[in-house]
Amino acid sequence: MIKFLKICIFFSVLCGRNAQADDFLPDFSFPDTEDKTHTISEWKGKRLVINFWATWCQPCLKEIPEFMVLQTQYSKQNVQFIGIAIDDASAVLHYKQAIGVNYPLLVSSEWEGFDLSAKLGNAANTVPFTLVVDSDGKIIYRYAGAVKKNELVSVLSLKK
């Protein structure tokens, strides 16, 4: 466990900024692929895995099937995955239908999506960018780049 924490600290420093005690998820909203607007507060009280991605990003597309498995595995443990696509809504809808994504996919414009991800700690301004938020809304994990499944499982195994 100590080794894992050291690795997390190393990657947090490498990939942006560490989660701080006062780092809470701000309220924001984006439409889904059917153009229905969703506010992040809809999932208040859940542990969230928020992934910024795009259909043109190959590492992003490799992560999504793993996220789908984890969504199924952790849904009874109050975990909700949410994808925020920095992309065109029609491309996202096509991809969603093609592979049957089992969690909400929201769509943002390039400027809005990258601006929000930067505010959330994406210093590299890249996709994929993933963060985990505890049930109190505190950001407890950030990762710029393709996150490793076992690392995400370790974070999700922490209670709260």
Number of C-alpha atoms within 10 A of each C-alpha: 7 7 8 12 12 11 13 18 16 12 16 18 14 14 18 18 17 20 20 11 9 8 15 16 18 12 10 10 14 20 16 20 20 12 11 9 13 16 13 16 14 10 17 13 15 20 25 23 22 20 28 27 28 22 18 13 12 13 16 21 16 11 17 18 15 12 21 16 12 18 21 15 11 16 13 9 15 15 24 21 23 21 21 25 27 23 18 15 20 12 14 22 17 13 14 17 9 9 11 11 18 16 16 15 26 25 29 21 15 13 10 13 20 19 13 16 24 16 12 21 24 25 14 14 16 15 24 24 26 25 23 24 25 23 17 13 20 19 24 16 22 27 26 24 18 18 18 11 12 9 13 18 12 12 15 21 11 8 9 14
